[in-house]
Amino acid sequence: MQQELEAVFDGTVLQLEVPLNLAAGTRVRIIVESVLPNEVKQPKTFLQTAQSLKLHGDPDWSEKIDQCLYGETLSDND
């Protein structure tokens, strides 16, 4: 698995900007590339993040959120 991430070196350790999705003890290879201040990427908006997840579902999933998440139907709530 390959992930691209950004971090800030505080003089002792690298402080990641986002948490890693790795189990403790996982061995990784790190290649360090300096990023100039004017090259720092702007944070993604919520919409950009949501779109990058490439989620698939019914077009009306938001209207039936309980059913999609919990398998509930309207008659279950009555």
mmCIF file of the N, C-alpha and C atoms, coordinates in Angstrom:
data_MODEL
# 
_entry.id   MODEL 
# 
loop_
_atom_site.group_PDB 
_atom_site.id 
_atom_site.type_symbol 
_atom_site.label_atom_id 
_atom_site.label_alt_id 
_atom_site.label_comp_id 
_atom_site.label_asym_id 
_atom_site.label_entity_id 
_atom_site.label_seq_id 
_atom_site.pdbx_PDB_ins_code 
_atom_site.Cartn_x 
_atom_site.Cartn_y 
_atom_site.Cartn_z 
_atom_site.occupancy 
_atom_site.B_iso_or_equiv 
_atom_site.pdbx_formal_charge 
_atom_site.auth_seq_id 
_atom_site.auth_comp_id 
_atom_site.auth_asym_id 
_atom_site.auth_atom_id 
_atom_site.pdbx_PDB_model_num 
ATOM 1   N N  . MET A 1 1  ? 0.850   -1.181 0.000  1.00 0.00 ? 1  MET A N  1 
ATOM 2   C CA . MET A 1 1  ? 0.000   0.000  0.000  1.00 0.00 ? 1  MET A CA 1 
ATOM 3   C C  . MET A 1 1  ? 0.891   1.238  0.000  1.00 0.00 ? 1  MET A C  1 
ATOM 4   N N  . GLN A 1 2  ? 0.539   2.202  -0.822 1.00 0.00 ? 2  GLN A N  1 
ATOM 5   C CA . GLN A 1 2  ? 1.314   3.439  -0.902 1.00 0.00 ? 2  GLN A CA 1 
ATOM 6   C C  . GLN A 1 2  ? 0.412   4.606  -0.550 1.00 0.00 ? 2  GLN A C  1 
ATOM 7   N N  . GLN A 1 3  ? 0.898   5.485  0.326  1.00 0.00 ? 3  GLN A N  1 
ATOM 8   C CA . GLN A 1 3  ? 0.165   6.687  0.714  1.00 0.00 ? 3  GLN A CA 1 
ATOM 9   C C  . GLN A 1 3  ? 1.096   7.877  0.535  1.00 0.00 ? 3  GLN A C  1 
ATOM 10  N N  . GLU A 1 4  ? 0.540   8.972  0.091  1.00 0.00 ? 4  GLU A N  1 
ATOM 11  C CA . GLU A 1 4  ? 1.311   10.207 0.041  1.00 0.00 ? 4  GLU A CA 1 
ATOM 12  C C  . GLU A 1 4  ? 0.779   11.102 1.141  1.00 0.00 ? 4  GLU A C  1 
ATOM 13  N N  . LEU A 1 5  ? 1.658   11.638 1.956  1.00 0.00 ? 5  LEU A N  1 
ATOM 14  C CA . LEU A 1 5  ? 1.225   12.492 3.051  1.00 0.00 ? 5  LEU A CA 1 
ATOM 15  C C  . LEU A 1 5  ? 2.240   13.589 3.257  1.00 0.00 ? 5  LEU A C  1 
ATOM 16  N N  . GLU A 1 6  ? 1.859   14.559 4.050  1.00 0.00 ? 6  GLU A N  1 
ATOM 17  C CA . GLU A 1 6  ? 2.755   15.666 4.342  1.00 0.00 ? 6  GLU A CA 1 
ATOM 18  C C  . GLU A 1 6  ? 2.952   15.759 5.839  1.00 0.00 ? 6  GLU A C  1 
ATOM 19  N N  . ALA A 1 7  ? 4.117   16.250 6.229  1.00 0.00 ? 7  ALA A N  1 
ATOM 20  C CA . ALA A 1 7  ? 4.466   16.361 7.635  1.00 0.00 ? 7  ALA A CA 1 
ATOM 21  C C  . ALA A 1 7  ? 5.342   17.583 7.824  1.00 0.00 ? 7  ALA A C  1 
ATOM 22  N N  . VAL A 1 8  ? 5.515   17.977 9.089  1.00 0.00 ? 8  VAL A N  1 
ATOM 23  C CA . VAL A 1 8  ? 6.388   19.086 9.449  1.00 0.00 ? 8  VAL A CA 1 
ATOM 24  C C  . VAL A 1 8  ? 7.432   18.537 10.410 1.00 0.00 ? 8  VAL A C  1 
ATOM 25  N N  . PHE A 1 9  ? 8.689   18.825 10.147 1.00 0.00 ? 9  PHE A N  1 
ATOM 26  C CA . PHE A 1 9  ? 9.777   18.399 11.021 1.00 0.00 ? 9  PHE A CA 1 
ATOM 27  C C  . PHE A 1 9  ? 9.942   19.442 12.109 1.00 0.00 ? 9  PHE A C  1 
ATOM 28  N N  . ASP A 1 10 ? 9.807   19.036 13.376 1.00 0.00 ? 10 ASP A N  1 
ATOM 29  C CA . ASP A 1 10 ? 9.882   19.993 14.486 1.00 0.00 ? 10 ASP A CA 1 
ATOM 30  C C  . ASP A 1 10 ? 11.277  20.077 15.094 1.00 0.00 ? 10 ASP A C  1 
ATOM 31  N N  . GLY A 1 11 ? 12.266  19.512 14.419 1.00 0.00 ? 11 GLY A N  1 
ATOM 32  C CA . GLY A 1 11 ? 13.631  19.519 14.937 1.00 0.00 ? 11 GLY A CA 1 
ATOM 33  C C  . GLY A 1 11 ? 14.019  18.177 15.544 1.00 0.00 ? 11 GLY A C  1 
ATOM 34  N N  . THR A 1 12 ? 13.005  17.375 15.873 1.00 0.00 ? 12 THR A N  1 
ATOM 35  C CA . THR A 1 12 ? 13.246  16.054 16.455 1.00 0.00 ? 12 THR A CA 1 
ATOM 36  C C  . THR A 1 12 ? 12.512  14.968 15.695 1.00 0.00 ? 12 THR A C  1 
ATOM 37  N N  . VAL A 1 13 ? 11.236  15.184 15.465 1.00 0.00 ? 13 VAL A N  1 
ATOM 38  C CA . VAL A 1 13 ? 10.406  14.168 14.808 1.00 0.00 ? 13 VAL A CA 1 
ATOM 39  C C  . VAL A 1 13 ? 9.564   14.810 13.705 1.00 0.00 ? 13 VAL A C  1 
ATOM 40  N N  . LEU A 1 14 ? 9.037   13.973 12.832 1.00 0.00 ? 14 LEU A N  1 
ATOM 41  C CA . LEU A 1 14 ? 8.096   14.429 11.819 1.00 0.00 ? 14 LEU A CA 1 
ATOM 42  C C  . LEU A 1 14 ? 6.691   14.396 12.410 1.00 0.00 ? 14 LEU A C  1 
ATOM 43  N N  . GLN A 1 15 ? 5.988   15.504 12.325 1.00 0.00 ? 15 GLN A N  1 
ATOM 44  C CA . GLN A 1 15 ? 4.605   15.591 12.784 1.00 0.00 ? 15 GLN A CA 1 
ATOM 45  C C  . GLN A 1 15 ? 3.706   15.492 11.562 1.00 0.00 ? 15 GLN A C  1 
ATOM 46  N N  . LEU A 1 16 ? 2.944   14.388 11.459 1.00 0.00 ? 16 LEU A N  1 
ATOM 47  C CA . LEU A 1 16 ? 2.074   14.173 10.312 1.00 0.00 ? 16 LEU A CA 1 
ATOM 48  C C  . LEU A 1 16 ? 0.886   15.119 10.354 1.00 0.00 ? 16 LEU A C  1 
ATOM 49  N N  . GLU A 1 17 ? 0.442   15.541 9.172  1.00 0.00 ? 17 GLU A N  1 
ATOM 50  C CA . GLU A 1 17 ? -0.721  16.423 9.101  1.00 0.00 ? 17 GLU A CA 1 
ATOM 51  C C  . GLU A 1 17 ? -2.017  15.643 9.212  1.00 0.00 ? 17 GLU A C  1 
ATOM 52  N N  . VAL A 1 18 ? -1.999  14.369 8.884  1.00 0.00 ? 18 VAL A N  1 
ATOM 53  C CA . VAL A 1 18 ? -3.172  13.500 9.030  1.00 0.00 ? 18 VAL A CA 1 
ATOM 54  C C  . VAL A 1 18 ? -2.700  12.173 9.617  1.00 0.00 ? 18 VAL A C  1 
ATOM 55  N N  . PRO A 1 19 ? -3.554  11.483 10.369 1.00 0.00 ? 19 PRO A N  1 
ATOM 56  C CA . PRO A 1 19 ? -3.136  10.202 10.940 1.00 0.00 ? 19 PRO A CA 1 
ATOM 57  C C  . PRO A 1 19 ? -2.977  9.134  9.864  1.00 0.00 ? 19 PRO A C  1 
ATOM 58  N N  . LEU A 1 20 ? -2.084  8.195  10.127 1.00 0.00 ? 20 LEU A N  1 
ATOM 59  C CA . LEU A 1 20 ? -1.880  7.071  9.223  1.00 0.00 ? 20 LEU A CA 1 
ATOM 60  C C  . LEU A 1 20 ? -2.846  5.954  9.565  1.00 0.00 ? 20 LEU A C  1 
ATOM 61  N N  . ASN A 1 21 ? -3.280  5.256  8.559  1.00 0.00 ? 21 ASN A N  1 
ATOM 62  C CA . ASN A 1 21 ? -4.168  4.109  8.761  1.00 0.00 ? 21 ASN A CA 1 
ATOM 63  C C  . ASN A 1 21 ? -3.307  2.848  8.760  1.00 0.00 ? 21 ASN A C  1 
ATOM 64  N N  . LEU A 1 22 ? -2.450  2.712  9.784  1.00 0.00 ? 22 LEU A N  1 
ATOM 65  C CA . LEU A 1 22 ? -1.549  1.577  9.891  1.00 0.00 ? 22 LEU A CA 1 
ATOM 66  C C  . LEU A 1 22 ? -1.613  0.993  11.292 1.00 0.00 ? 22 LEU A C  1 
ATOM 67  N N  . ALA A 1 23 ? -1.423  -0.291 11.376 1.00 0.00 ? 23 ALA A N  1 
ATOM 68  C CA . ALA A 1 23 ? -1.370  -0.941 12.678 1.00 0.00 ? 23 ALA A CA 1 
ATOM 69  C C  . ALA A 1 23 ? -0.025  -0.631 13.333 1.00 0.00 ? 23 ALA A C  1 
ATOM 70  N N  . ALA A 1 24 ? -0.015  -0.575 14.660 1.00 0.00 ? 24 ALA A N  1 
ATOM 71  C CA . ALA A 1 24 ? 1.231   -0.354 15.395 1.00 0.00 ? 24 ALA A CA 1 
ATOM 72  C C  . ALA A 1 24 ? 2.221   -1.453 15.033 1.00 0.00 ? 24 ALA A C  1 
ATOM 73  N N  . GLY A 1 25 ? 3.464   -1.076 14.841 1.00 0.00 ? 25 GLY A N  1 
ATOM 74  C CA . GLY A 1 25 ? 4.496   -2.048 14.516 1.00 0.00 ? 25 GLY A CA 1 
ATOM 75  C C  . GLY A 1 25 ? 4.669   -2.309 13.030 1.00 0.00 ? 25 GLY A C  1 
ATOM 76  N N  . THR A 1 26 ? 3.858   -1.659 12.194 1.00 0.00 ? 26 THR A N  1 
ATOM 77  C CA . THR A 1 26 ? 3.975   -1.842 10.746 1.00 0.00 ? 26 THR A CA 1 
ATOM 78  C C  . THR A 1 26 ? 5.257   -1.180 10.249 1.00 0.00 ? 26 THR A C  1 
ATOM 79  N N  . ARG A 1 27 ? 6.061   -1.927 9.514  1.00 0.00 ? 27 ARG A N  1 
ATOM 80  C CA . ARG A 1 27 ? 7.297   -1.375 8.946  1.00 0.00 ? 27 ARG A CA 1 
ATOM 81  C C  . ARG A 1 27 ? 6.949   -0.606 7.672  1.00 0.00 ? 27 ARG A C  1 
ATOM 82  N N  . VAL A 1 28 ? 7.557   0.567  7.510  1.00 0.00 ? 28 VAL A N  1 
ATOM 83  C CA . VAL A 1 28 ? 7.311   1.407  6.341  1.00 0.00 ? 28 VAL A CA 1 
ATOM 84  C C  . VAL A 1 28 ? 8.636   1.910  5.781  1.00 0.00 ? 28 VAL A C  1 
ATOM 85  N N  . ARG A 1 29 ? 8.619   2.356  4.546  1.00 0.00 ? 29 ARG A N  1 
ATOM 86  C CA . ARG A 1 29 ? 9.776   3.009  3.927  1.00 0.00 ? 29 ARG A CA 1 
ATOM 87  C C  . ARG A 1 29 ? 9.397   4.468  3.735  1.00 0.00 ? 29 ARG A C  1 
ATOM 88  N N  . ILE A 1 30 ? 10.283  5.357  4.147  1.00 0.00 ? 30 ILE A N  1 
ATOM 89  C CA . ILE A 1 30 ? 10.007  6.798  4.062  1.00 0.00 ? 30 ILE A CA 1 
ATOM 90  C C  . ILE A 1 30 ? 11.031  7.441  3.141  1.00 0.00 ? 30 ILE A C  1 
ATOM 91  N N  . ILE A 1 31 ? 10.550  8.186  2.168  1.00 0.00 ? 31 ILE A N  1 
ATOM 92  C CA . ILE A 1 31 ? 11.400  8.984  1.295  1.00 0.00 ? 31 ILE A CA 1 
ATOM 93  C C  . ILE A 1 31 ? 11.062  10.437 1.592  1.00 0.00 ? 31 ILE A C  1 
ATOM 94  N N  . VAL A 1 32 ? 12.049  11.209 2.005  1.00 0.00 ? 32 VAL A N  1 
ATOM 95  C CA . VAL A 1 32 ? 11.810  12.595 2.422  1.00 0.00 ? 32 VAL A CA 1 
ATOM 96  C C  . VAL A 1 32 ? 12.128  13.537 1.268  1.00 0.00 ? 32 VAL A C  1 
ATOM 97  N N  . GLU A 1 33 ? 11.173  14.409 0.965  1.00 0.00 ? 33 GLU A N  1 
ATOM 98  C CA . GLU A 1 33 ? 11.333  15.430 -0.061 1.00 0.00 ? 33 GLU A CA 1 
ATOM 99  C C  . GLU A 1 33 ? 10.888  16.747 0.542  1.00 0.00 ? 33 GLU A C  1 
ATOM 100 N N  . SER A 1 34 ? 11.757  17.739 0.557  1.00 0.00 ? 34 SER A N  1 
ATOM 101 C CA . SER A 1 34 ? 11.399  19.044 1.108  1.00 0.00 ? 34 SER A CA 1 
ATOM 102 C C  . SER A 1 34 ? 10.368  19.725 0.221  1.00 0.00 ? 34 SER A C  1 
ATOM 103 N N  . VAL A 1 35 ? 9.441   20.411 0.856  1.00 0.00 ? 35 VAL A N  1 
ATOM 104 C CA . VAL A 1 35 ? 8.417   21.170 0.140  1.00 0.00 ? 35 VAL A CA 1 
ATOM 105 C C  . VAL A 1 35 ? 8.631   22.636 0.480  1.00 0.00 ? 35 VAL A C  1 
ATOM 106 N N  . LEU A 1 36 ? 8.806   23.442 -0.548 1.00 0.00 ? 36 LEU A N  1 
ATOM 107 C CA . LEU A 1 36 ? 8.971   24.869 -0.322 1.00 0.00 ? 36 LEU A CA 1 
ATOM 108 C C  . LEU A 1 36 ? 7.660   25.457 0.190  1.00 0.00 ? 36 LEU A C  1 
ATOM 109 N N  . PRO A 1 37 ? 7.730   26.497 1.020  1.00 0.00 ? 37 PRO A N  1 
ATOM 110 C CA . PRO A 1 37 ? 6.501   27.065 1.590  1.00 0.00 ? 37 PRO A CA 1 
ATOM 111 C C  . PRO A 1 37 ? 5.445   27.436 0.561  1.00 0.00 ? 37 PRO A C  1 
ATOM 112 N N  . ASN A 1 38 ? 5.848   27.966 -0.596 1.00 0.00 ? 38 ASN A N  1 
ATOM 113 C CA . ASN A 1 38 ? 4.849   28.345 -1.590 1.00 0.00 ? 38 ASN A CA 1 
ATOM 114 C C  . ASN A 1 38 ? 4.311   27.137 -2.354 1.00 0.00 ? 38 ASN A C  1 
ATOM 115 N N  . GLU A 1 39 ? 4.876   25.950 -2.121 1.00 0.00 ? 39 GLU A N  1 
ATOM 116 C CA . GLU A 1 39 ? 4.392   24.737 -2.767 1.00 0.00 ? 39 GLU A CA 1 
ATOM 117 C C  . GLU A 1 39 ? 3.450   23.931 -1.868 1.00 0.00 ? 39 GLU A C  1 
ATOM 118 N N  . VAL A 1 40 ? 3.241   24.406 -0.647 1.00 0.00 ? 40 VAL A N  1 
ATOM 119 C CA . VAL A 1 40 ? 2.372   23.676 0.269  1.00 0.00 ? 40 VAL A CA 1 
ATOM 120 C C  . VAL A 1 40 ? 0.959   23.651 -0.299 1.00 0.00 ? 40 VAL A C  1 
ATOM 121 N N  . LYS A 1 41 ? 0.382   22.467 -0.340 1.00 0.00 ? 41 LYS A N  1 
ATOM 122 C CA . LYS A 1 41 ? -0.964  22.316 -0.896 1.00 0.00 ? 41 LYS A CA 1 
ATOM 123 C C  . LYS A 1 41 ? -1.995  22.932 0.037  1.00 0.00 ? 41 LYS A C  1 
ATOM 124 N N  . GLN A 1 42 ? -2.990  23.541 -0.567 1.00 0.00 ? 42 GLN A N  1 
ATOM 125 C CA . GLN A 1 42 ? -4.107  24.057 0.208  1.00 0.00 ? 42 GLN A CA 1 
ATOM 126 C C  . GLN A 1 42 ? -4.916  22.873 0.738  1.00 0.00 ? 42 GLN A C  1 
ATOM 127 N N  . PRO A 1 43 ? -5.460  22.988 1.941  1.00 0.00 ? 43 PRO A N  1 
ATOM 128 C CA . PRO A 1 43 ? -6.269  21.893 2.465  1.00 0.00 ? 43 PRO A CA 1 
ATOM 129 C C  . PRO A 1 43 ? -7.478  21.637 1.560  1.00 0.00 ? 43 PRO A C  1 
ATOM 130 N N  . LYS A 1 44 ? -7.866  20.382 1.469  1.00 0.00 ? 44 LYS A N  1 
ATOM 131 C CA . LYS A 1 44 ? -9.032  20.034 0.670  1.00 0.00 ? 44 LYS A CA 1 
ATOM 132 C C  . LYS A 1 44 ? -10.297 20.460 1.395  1.00 0.00 ? 44 LYS A C  1 
ATOM 133 N N  . THR A 1 45 ? -11.293 20.827 0.622  1.00 0.00 ? 45 THR A N  1 
ATOM 134 C CA . THR A 1 45 ? -12.600 21.124 1.200  1.00 0.00 ? 45 THR A CA 1 
ATOM 135 C C  . THR A 1 45 ? -13.291 19.806 1.525  1.00 0.00 ? 45 THR A C  1 
ATOM 136 N N  . PHE A 1 46 ? -14.358 19.852 2.317  1.00 0.00 ? 46 PHE A N  1 
ATOM 137 C CA . PHE A 1 46 ? -15.112 18.641 2.625  1.00 0.00 ? 46 PHE A CA 1 
ATOM 138 C C  . PHE A 1 46 ? -15.613 17.993 1.345  1.00 0.00 ? 46 PHE A C  1 
ATOM 139 N N  . LEU A 1 47 ? -16.117 18.802 0.412  1.00 0.00 ? 47 LEU A N  1 
ATOM 140 C CA . LEU A 1 47 ? -16.640 18.262 -0.842 1.00 0.00 ? 47 LEU A CA 1 
ATOM 141 C C  . LEU A 1 47 ? -15.538 17.550 -1.628 1.00 0.00 ? 47 LEU A C  1 
ATOM 142 N N  . GLN A 1 48 ? -14.342 18.136 -1.706 1.00 0.00 ? 48 GLN A N  1 
ATOM 143 C CA . GLN A 1 48 ? -13.239 17.484 -2.409 1.00 0.00 ? 48 GLN A CA 1 
ATOM 144 C C  . GLN A 1 48 ? -12.875 16.159 -1.738 1.00 0.00 ? 48 GLN A C  1 
ATOM 145 N N  . THR A 1 49 ? -12.853 16.144 -0.423 1.00 0.00 ? 49 THR A N  1 
ATOM 146 C CA . THR A 1 49 ? -12.549 14.912 0.299  1.00 0.00 ? 49 THR A CA 1 
ATOM 147 C C  . THR A 1 49 ? -13.618 13.867 0.044  1.00 0.00 ? 49 THR A C  1 
ATOM 148 N N  . ALA A 1 50 ? -14.877 14.262 0.134  1.00 0.00 ? 50 ALA A N  1 
ATOM 149 C CA . ALA A 1 50 ? -15.980 13.317 -0.092 1.00 0.00 ? 50 ALA A CA 1 
ATOM 150 C C  . ALA A 1 50 ? -15.927 12.764 -1.513 1.00 0.00 ? 50 ALA A C  1 
ATOM 151 N N  . GLN A 1 51 ? -15.666 13.609 -2.486 1.00 0.00 ? 51 GLN A N  1 
ATOM 152 C CA . GLN A 1 51 ? -15.588 13.153 -3.875 1.00 0.00 ? 51 GLN A CA 1 
ATOM 153 C C  . GLN A 1 51 ? -14.408 12.216 -4.092 1.00 0.00 ? 51 GLN A C  1 
ATOM 154 N N  . SER A 1 52 ? -13.303 12.439 -3.381 1.00 0.00 ? 52 SER A N  1 
ATOM 155 C CA . SER A 1 52 ? -12.121 11.594 -3.555 1.00 0.00 ? 52 SER A CA 1 
ATOM 156 C C  . SER A 1 52 ? -12.343 10.186 -3.005 1.00 0.00 ? 52 SER A C  1 
ATOM 157 N N  . LEU A 1 53 ? -13.346 10.007 -2.149 1.00 0.00 ? 53 LEU A N  1 
ATOM 158 C CA . LEU A 1 53 ? -13.637 8.684  -1.601 1.00 0.00 ? 53 LEU A CA 1 
ATOM 159 C C  . LEU A 1 53 ? -14.260 7.759  -2.631 1.00 0.00 ? 53 LEU A C  1 
ATOM 160 N N  . LYS A 1 54 ? -14.816 8.330  -3.692 1.00 0.00 ? 54 LYS A N  1 
ATOM 161 C CA . LYS A 1 54 ? -15.432 7.571  -4.786 1.00 0.00 ? 54 LYS A CA 1 
ATOM 162 C C  . LYS A 1 54 ? -16.454 6.549  -4.265 1.00 0.00 ? 54 LYS A C  1 
ATOM 163 N N  . LEU A 1 55 ? -17.329 7.021  -3.399 1.00 0.00 ? 55 LEU A N  1 
ATOM 164 C CA . LEU A 1 55 ? -18.369 6.160  -2.839 1.00 0.00 ? 55 LEU A CA 1 
ATOM 165 C C  . LEU A 1 55 ? -19.438 5.871  -3.886 1.00 0.00 ? 55 LEU A C  1 
ATOM 166 N N  . HIS A 1 56 ? -20.005 4.685  -3.823 1.00 0.00 ? 56 HIS A N  1 
ATOM 167 C CA . HIS A 1 56 ? -21.051 4.289  -4.755 1.00 0.00 ? 56 HIS A CA 1 
ATOM 168 C C  . HIS A 1 56 ? -22.304 3.941  -3.962 1.00 0.00 ? 56 HIS A C  1 
ATOM 169 N N  . GLY A 1 57 ? -23.447 4.290  -4.491 1.00 0.00 ? 57 GLY A N  1 
ATOM 170 C CA . GLY A 1 57 ? -24.705 3.979  -3.834 1.00 0.00 ? 57 GLY A CA 1 
ATOM 171 C C  . GLY A 1 57 ? -25.874 4.461  -4.673 1.00 0.00 ? 57 GLY A C  1 
ATOM 172 N N  . ASP A 1 58 ? -27.066 4.180  -4.182 1.00 0.00 ? 58 ASP A N  1 
ATOM 173 C CA . ASP A 1 58 ? -28.269 4.626  -4.876 1.00 0.00 ? 58 ASP A CA 1 
ATOM 174 C C  . ASP A 1 58 ? -28.306 6.147  -4.930 1.00 0.00 ? 58 ASP A C  1 
ATOM 175 N N  . PRO A 1 59 ? -28.842 6.716  -6.019 1.00 0.00 ? 59 PRO A N  1 
ATOM 176 C CA . PRO A 1 59 ? -28.907 8.172  -6.135 1.00 0.00 ? 59 PRO A CA 1 
ATOM 177 C C  . PRO A 1 59 ? -29.711 8.821  -5.008 1.00 0.00 ? 59 PRO A C  1 
ATOM 178 N N  . ASP A 1 60 ? -30.655 8.095  -4.411 1.00 0.00 ? 60 ASP A N  1 
ATOM 179 C CA . ASP A 1 60 ? -31.495 8.680  -3.362 1.00 0.00 ? 60 ASP A CA 1 
ATOM 180 C C  . ASP A 1 60 ? -31.076 8.214  -1.970 1.00 0.00 ? 60 ASP A C  1 
ATOM 181 N N  . TRP A 1 61 ? -29.804 7.851  -1.797 1.00 0.00 ? 61 TRP A N  1 
ATOM 182 C CA . TRP A 1 61 ? -29.371 7.301  -0.510 1.00 0.00 ? 61 TRP A CA 1 
ATOM 183 C C  . TRP A 1 61 ? -29.583 8.278  0.636  1.00 0.00 ? 61 TRP A C  1 
ATOM 184 N N  . SER A 1 62 ? -29.450 9.571  0.384  1.00 0.00 ? 62 SER A N  1 
ATOM 185 C CA . SER A 1 62 ? -29.599 10.536 1.468  1.00 0.00 ? 62 SER A CA 1 
ATOM 186 C C  . SER A 1 62 ? -31.043 10.620 1.952  1.00 0.00 ? 62 SER A C  1 
ATOM 187 N N  . GLU A 1 63 ? -31.999 10.306 1.084  1.00 0.00 ? 63 GLU A N  1 
ATOM 188 C CA . GLU A 1 63 ? -33.397 10.304 1.496  1.00 0.00 ? 63 GLU A CA 1 
ATOM 189 C C  . GLU A 1 63 ? -33.724 9.065  2.320  1.00 0.00 ? 63 GLU A C  1 
ATOM 190 N N  . LYS A 1 64 ? -32.924 8.023  2.160  1.00 0.00 ? 64 LYS A N  1 
ATOM 191 C CA . LYS A 1 64 ? -33.157 6.768  2.878  1.00 0.00 ? 64 LYS A CA 1 
ATOM 192 C C  . LYS A 1 64 ? -31.937 6.417  3.724  1.00 0.00 ? 64 LYS A C  1 
ATOM 193 N N  . ILE A 1 65 ? -31.374 7.402  4.416  1.00 0.00 ? 65 ILE A N  1 
ATOM 194 C CA . ILE A 1 65 ? -30.112 7.199  5.133  1.00 0.00 ? 65 ILE A CA 1 
ATOM 195 C C  . ILE A 1 65 ? -30.213 6.112  6.198  1.00 0.00 ? 65 ILE A C  1 
ATOM 196 N N  . ASP A 1 66 ? -31.316 6.086  6.964  1.00 0.00 ? 66 ASP A N  1 
ATOM 197 C CA . ASP A 1 66 ? -31.457 5.052  7.995  1.00 0.00 ? 66 ASP A CA 1 
ATOM 198 C C  . ASP A 1 66 ? -31.502 3.657  7.387  1.00 0.00 ? 66 ASP A C  1 
ATOM 199 N N  . GLN A 1 67 ? -32.197 3.529  6.288  1.00 0.00 ? 67 GLN A N  1 
ATOM 200 C CA . GLN A 1 67 ? -32.287 2.228  5.624  1.00 0.00 ? 67 GLN A CA 1 
ATOM 201 C C  . GLN A 1 67 ? -30.914 1.814  5.085  1.00 0.00 ? 67 GLN A C  1 
ATOM 202 N N  . CYS A 1 68 ? -30.188 2.762  4.503  1.00 0.00 ? 68 CYS A N  1 
ATOM 203 C CA . CYS A 1 68 ? -28.874 2.448  3.953  1.00 0.00 ? 68 CYS A CA 1 
ATOM 204 C C  . CYS A 1 68 ? -27.874 2.088  5.051  1.00 0.00 ? 68 CYS A C  1 
ATOM 205 N N  . LEU A 1 69 ? -27.907 2.813  6.162  1.00 0.00 ? 69 LEU A N  1 
ATOM 206 C CA . LEU A 1 69 ? -26.938 2.582  7.224  1.00 0.00 ? 69 LEU A CA 1 
ATOM 207 C C  . LEU A 1 69 ? -27.312 1.413  8.130  1.00 0.00 ? 69 LEU A C  1 
ATOM 208 N N  . TYR A 1 70 ? -28.600 1.299  8.456  1.00 0.00 ? 70 TYR A N  1 
ATOM 209 C CA . TYR A 1 70 ? -29.010 0.348  9.487  1.00 0.00 ? 70 TYR A CA 1 
ATOM 210 C C  . TYR A 1 70 ? -29.957 -0.731 8.985  1.00 0.00 ? 70 TYR A C  1 
ATOM 211 N N  . GLY A 1 71 ? -30.341 -0.676 7.706  1.00 0.00 ? 71 GLY A N  1 
ATOM 212 C CA . GLY A 1 71 ? -31.264 -1.676 7.169  1.00 0.00 ? 71 GLY A CA 1 
ATOM 213 C C  . GLY A 1 71 ? -32.695 -1.464 7.653  1.00 0.00 ? 71 GLY A C  1 
ATOM 214 N N  . GLU A 1 72 ? -32.980 -0.289 8.187  1.00 0.00 ? 72 GLU A N  1 
ATOM 215 C CA . GLU A 1 72 ? -34.334 -0.008 8.686  1.00 0.00 ? 72 GLU A CA 1 
ATOM 216 C C  . GLU A 1 72 ? -35.235 0.418  7.546  1.00 0.00 ? 72 GLU A C  1 
ATOM 217 N N  . THR A 1 73 ? -36.511 0.115  7.687  1.00 0.00 ? 73 THR A N  1 
ATOM 218 C CA . THR A 1 73 ? -37.508 0.605  6.751  1.00 0.00 ? 73 THR A CA 1 
ATOM 219 C C  . THR A 1 73 ? -38.450 1.517  7.510  1.00 0.00 ? 73 THR A C  1 
ATOM 220 N N  . LEU A 1 74 ? -39.276 2.239  6.788  1.00 0.00 ? 74 LEU A N  1 
ATOM 221 C CA . LEU A 1 74 ? -40.201 3.165  7.443  1.00 0.00 ? 74 LEU A CA 1 
ATOM 222 C C  . LEU A 1 74 ? -41.109 2.432  8.424  1.00 0.00 ? 74 LEU A C  1 
ATOM 223 N N  . SER A 1 75 ? -41.524 1.215  8.086  1.00 0.00 ? 75 SER A N  1 
ATOM 224 C CA . SER A 1 75 ? -42.423 0.473  8.963  1.00 0.00 ? 75 SER A CA 1 
ATOM 225 C C  . SER A 1 75 ? -41.734 0.062  10.244 1.00 0.00 ? 75 SER A C  1 
ATOM 226 N N  . ASP A 1 76 ? -40.378 -0.047 10.255 1.00 0.00 ? 76 ASP A N  1 
ATOM 227 C CA . ASP A 1 76 ? -39.647 -0.387 11.459 1.00 0.00 ? 76 ASP A CA 1 
ATOM 228 C C  . ASP A 1 76 ? -39.714 0.744  12.485 1.00 0.00 ? 76 ASP A C  1 
ATOM 229 N N  . ASN A 1 77 ? -39.868 1.980  12.018 1.00 0.00 ? 77 ASN A N  1 
ATOM 230 C CA . ASN A 1 77 ? -39.875 3.139  12.911 1.00 0.00 ? 77 ASN A CA 1 
ATOM 231 C C  . ASN A 1 77 ? -41.257 3.535  13.378 1.00 0.00 ? 77 ASN A C  1 
ATOM 232 N N  . ASP A 1 78 ? -42.298 2.971  12.802 1.00 0.00 ? 78 ASP A N  1 
ATOM 233 C CA . ASP A 1 78 ? -43.671 3.371  13.150 1.00 0.00 ? 78 ASP A CA 1 
ATOM 234 C C  . ASP A 1 78 ? -44.091 2.774  14.467 1.00 0.00 ? 78 ASP A C  1 
# 
